[in-house]
Amino acid sequence: MWRILLLAGLFAGLATMAQAQDGAWEICKGRLGPAGPMLADCRPAPDIIDPQGRSLLIRSTLPAPADSHPRALYVVGVAASEAWLNARRLGANGRPGVTARTEVPGLYQIAMPIPETAWRPGANALVLQLSSFHGPLRLARPMTMIGVARYPFRSSAPMLAITFIAAGALFAAAFGFGVIHLLRRTGSSLILSAMAALAGLQAVVESLRSLVPYDYPLHVWRLSAIWLLSAAFALLLVAYVAGRFLPKARGRMVGWTLPVVAVTGLAPGFDLKTGLALLAGVLIALAATGIATARRQPGAAVPLTWLAIFVSLAVLFPAWLTDLSFFLLVAGLVLPLLMAEVLRLGRDDQGREAALTRAASRPNQLTVASARGVERVPIADIIAIVGADDYVELRLAGRSLLHAARLDELEAALPAGFQRIHRSAIANLAYAERLEREGGRWRLHVAGEAMPVSRSRLPALREAFKGVGSDDGGA
């Protein structure tokens, strides 16, 4: 609840800034004379002032300030600009021109202080020349703000502090998951590390315009980077959730997500592109965690709840989705997952040790620890064992089981006749039919299934295969 209240206060401040645009704008014809702009034929401007690919003269009539606080003209957008108040030049941002050759690009955001002597009692004429010939891509809303407000504007330090706290927490989580991956070599930890790093990097990129003044053509590349980071995060989120709770469907789910996220690049406006890319991944992940929760899989309820909160806030407050709320929500999702992952790995270690101890006391059986409980499987019935992240998949006749163990541990515990044929596979040679080369790759056919054989393990497999009295299929 505190996150919602905090975000509400922050975005109320942003809304006040956006509303600082004064009066109605008019687009005028005219030219620049020695005493400033000479305007004629002024007509009401559309809701979106768009100087992309052209030069514009715009005018607004403002009342004189009611107090003595200093004022400034704030121009935020992809344009070079020059401004006059009552024919008095306030300043320039770059140099507007009528062609790309004559224009000098300005900064994406600029404040032009207004001298007190520039104001007149009653109505005041504010005139701007805008041009934008150097943008690499066309934006749906090129000008974010053109308006007069108090100078200096409110400090963005509190928002930056919160953003960087979230970014620091995300980078810390990325480091923590990276350490877990180095220790355990689990794919889920590597994916979570990448997710946290992407979200932290997006927080930094989002805050870039408040930290570093940059020319307006770079703004499009900044927006493109934000969309790409969001799209990559969405794909990784689906890969993590599917791999964690629906491992057999992970490839299909990531395959479905990829074109959906790619299509969001066609949406108008980068905010919409970014929001849709995030929502696509979140909704698919929400469906996967919903299925896992319905199947009573441990740990699925927490990400299901948080993803549901994310979607609810996105629907109720869509403007928040691509701003500060994204970082807080991702931090709130990833950090509990880091703690849960550490606890889960500790429980898995204890469970594996107990399972292997029980298996050692019954040399002809393997005690399988899975999400569904504990089952004793005759070792002779195991056809093959395939790695599935920090689980393994035991392939039996007509079915398969997920077992909370690692291939390295099982390889050391299984009796002779089980051979490691690949870094992610162990085969029971009692079911081996033939070893043959197919298209430059070696494959071992086991109970009707062709399993890949790595080159480094081929010599040992050949010797073991001959030892059980089978034909090596042309080896």
ChimeraX attribute file (.defattr): number of C-alpha atoms within 10 A of each C-alpha:
attribute: neighborCount
match mode: 1-to-1
recipient: residues
	/A:1	5
	/A:2	7
	/A:3	11
	/A:4	10
	/A:5	9
	/A:6	11
	/A:7	17
	/A:8	15
	/A:9	11
	/A:10	14
	/A:11	17
	/A:12	11
	/A:13	13
	/A:14	11
	/A:15	11
	/A:16	10
	/A:17	17
	/A:18	13
	/A:19	12
	/A:20	16
	/A:21	18
	/A:22	15
	/A:23	13
	/A:24	13
	/A:25	21
	/A:26	19
	/A:27	21
	/A:28	20
	/A:29	15
	/A:30	14
	/A:31	12
	/A:32	11
	/A:33	9
	/A:34	6
	/A:35	9
	/A:36	16
	/A:37	20
	/A:38	15
	/A:39	17
	/A:40	11
	/A:41	9
	/A:42	15
	/A:43	13
	/A:44	13
	/A:45	15
	/A:46	11
	/A:47	9
	/A:48	11
	/A:49	19
	/A:50	23
	/A:51	20
	/A:52	20
	/A:53	16
	/A:54	15
	/A:55	21
	/A:56	23
	/A:57	24
	/A:58	22
	/A:59	25
	/A:60	20
	/A:61	18
	/A:62	18
	/A:63	14
	/A:64	14
	/A:65	16
	/A:66	6
	/A:67	6
	/A:68	8
	/A:69	11
	/A:70	14
	/A:71	19
	/A:72	19
	/A:73	25
	/A:74	22
	/A:75	26
	/A:76	18
	/A:77	24
	/A:78	32
	/A:79	35
	/A:80	29
	/A:81	28
	/A:82	22
	/A:83	24
	/A:84	21
	/A:85	23
	/A:86	16
	/A:87	16
	/A:88	19
	/A:89	18
	/A:90	20
	/A:91	15
	/A:92	18
	/A:93	22
	/A:94	18
	/A:95	17
	/A:96	26
	/A:97	21
	/A:98	15
	/A:99	15
	/A:100	15
	/A:101	9
	/A:102	11
	/A:103	21
	/A:104	20
	/A:105	24
	/A:106	24
	/A:107	22
	/A:108	22
	/A:109	23
	/A:110	18
	/A:111	21
	/A:112	18
	/A:113	18
	/A:114	21
	/A:115	13
	/A:116	13
	/A:117	7
	/A:118	15
	/A:119	18
	/A:120	15
	/A:121	8
	/A:122	10
	/A:123	13
	/A:124	17
	/A:125	16
	/A:126	23
	/A:127	28
	/A:128	23
	/A:129	24
	/A:130	26
	/A:131	30
	/A:132	29
	/A:133	24
	/A:134	22
	/A:135	19
	/A:136	11
	/A:137	12
	/A:138	15
	/A:139	15
	/A:140	12
	/A:141	15
	/A:142	20
	/A:143	19
	/A:144	14
	/A:145	18
	/A:146	22
	/A:147	19
	/A:148	22
	/A:149	22
	/A:150	17
	/A:151	16
	/A:152	12
	/A:153	12
	/A:154	10
	/A:155	8
	/A:156	12
	/A:157	10
	/A:158	10
	/A:159	15
	/A:160	19
	/A:161	11
	/A:162	14
	/A:163	23
	/A:164	17
	/A:165	17
	/A:166	24
	/A:167	25
	/A:168	18
	/A:169	21
	/A:170	28
	/A:171	22
	/A:172	17
	/A:173	26
	/A:174	27
	/A:175	16
	/A:176	20
	/A:177	28
	/A:178	20
	/A:179	15
	/A:180	20
	/A:181	18
	/A:182	12
	/A:183	9
	/A:184	14
	/A:185	15
	/A:186	18
	/A:187	17
	/A:188	22
	/A:189	26
	/A:190	18
	/A:191	22
	/A:192	28
	/A:193	26
	/A:194	22
	/A:195	28
	/A:196	29
	/A:197	23
	/A:198	24
	/A:199	27
	/A:200	28
	/A:201	20
	/A:202	25
	/A:203	25
	/A:204	19
	/A:205	17
	/A:206	20
	/A:207	17
	/A:208	15
	/A:209	15
	/A:210	13
	/A:211	12
	/A:212	8
	/A:213	12
	/A:214	15
	/A:215	19
	/A:216	22
	/A:217	21
	/A:218	16
	/A:219	20
	/A:220	18
	/A:221	14
	/A:222	16
	/A:223	18
	/A:224	17
	/A:225	17
	/A:226	25
	/A:227	25
	/A:228	20
	/A:229	22
	/A:230	27
	/A:231	29
	/A:232	20
	/A:233	26
	/A:234	27
	/A:235	26
	/A:236	23
	/A:237	23
	/A:238	29
	/A:239	27
	/A:240	23
	/A:241	26
	/A:242	25
	/A:243	22
	/A:244	22
	/A:245	20
	/A:246	18
	/A:247	18
	/A:248	12
	/A:249	14
	/A:250	19
	/A:251	15
	/A:252	11
	/A:253	21
	/A:254	22
	/A:255	14
	/A:256	14
	/A:257	22
	/A:258	18
	/A:259	10
	/A:260	17
	/A:261	24
	/A:262	13
	/A:263	12
	/A:264	20
	/A:265	19
	/A:266	11
	/A:267	13
	/A:268	13
	/A:269	15
	/A:270	21
	/A:271	19
	/A:272	19
	/A:273	26
	/A:274	26
	/A:275	22
	/A:276	24
	/A:277	29
	/A:278	27
	/A:279	23
	/A:280	21
	/A:281	25
	/A:282	22
	/A:283	17
	/A:284	21
	/A:285	26
	/A:286	24
	/A:287	17
	/A:288	24
	/A:289	27
	/A:290	18
	/A:291	16
	/A:292	21
	/A:293	18
	/A:294	11
	/A:295	13
	/A:296	13
	/A:297	16
	/A:298	13
	/A:299	17
	/A:300	20
	/A:301	16
	/A:302	16
	/A:303	20
	/A:304	22
	/A:305	14
	/A:306	16
	/A:307	22
	/A:308	17
	/A:309	13
	/A:310	21
	/A:311	18
	/A:312	12
	/A:313	17
	/A:314	19
	/A:315	13
	/A:316	10
	/A:317	12
	/A:318	15
	/A:319	16
	/A:320	17
	/A:321	24
	/A:322	23
	/A:323	19
	/A:324	21
	/A:325	23
	/A:326	22
	/A:327	26
	/A:328	22
	/A:329	18
	/A:330	21
	/A:331	23
	/A:332	16
	/A:333	18
	/A:334	23
	/A:335	19
	/A:336	14
	/A:337	20
	/A:338	20
	/A:339	13
	/A:340	14
	/A:341	18
	/A:342	16
	/A:343	12
	/A:344	15
	/A:345	14
	/A:346	12
	/A:347	12
	/A:348	17
	/A:349	15
	/A:350	12
	/A:351	17
	/A:352	21
	/A:353	14
	/A:354	14
	/A:355	21
	/A:356	20
	/A:357	14
	/A:358	16
	/A:359	20
	/A:360	15
	/A:361	11
	/A:362	14
	/A:363	13
	/A:364	14
	/A:365	19
	/A:366	25
	/A:367	21
	/A:368	24
	/A:369	22
	/A:370	16
	/A:371	14
	/A:372	14
	/A:373	8
	/A:374	12
	/A:375	14
	/A:376	15
	/A:377	17
	/A:378	14
	/A:379	19
	/A:380	16
	/A:381	15
	/A:382	20
	/A:383	22
	/A:384	25
	/A:385	26
	/A:386	20
	/A:387	20
	/A:388	23
	/A:389	20
	/A:390	19
	/A:391	21
	/A:392	21
	/A:393	22
	/A:394	21
	/A:395	17
	/A:396	18
	/A:397	10
	/A:398	5
	/A:399	7
	/A:400	14
	/A:401	19
	/A:402	20
	/A:403	26
	/A:404	20
	/A:405	25
	/A:406	22
	/A:407	21
	/A:408	13
	/A:409	12
	/A:410	17
	/A:411	16
	/A:412	10
	/A:413	16
	/A:414	19
	/A:415	14
	/A:416	11
	/A:417	16
	/A:418	23
	/A:419	21
	/A:420	22
	/A:421	22
	/A:422	18
	/A:423	14
	/A:424	18
	/A:425	21
	/A:426	24
	/A:427	24
	/A:428	23
	/A:429	24
	/A:430	17
	/A:431	17
	/A:432	22
	/A:433	19
	/A:434	20
	/A:435	24
	/A:436	19
	/A:437	14
	/A:438	9
	/A:439	7
	/A:440	7
	/A:441	11
	/A:442	18
	/A:443	20
	/A:444	25
	/A:445	18
	/A:446	19
	/A:447	17
	/A:448	11
	/A:449	13
	/A:450	16
	/A:451	19
	/A:452	17
	/A:453	23
	/A:454	18
	/A:455	13
	/A:456	11
	/A:457	14
	/A:458	19
	/A:459	12
	/A:460	13
	/A:461	22
	/A:462	15
	/A:463	11
	/A:464	17
	/A:465	22
	/A:466	11
	/A:467	11
	/A:468	12
	/A:469	8
	/A:470	16
	/A:471	15
	/A:472	17
	/A:473	11
	/A:474	8
	/A:475	12
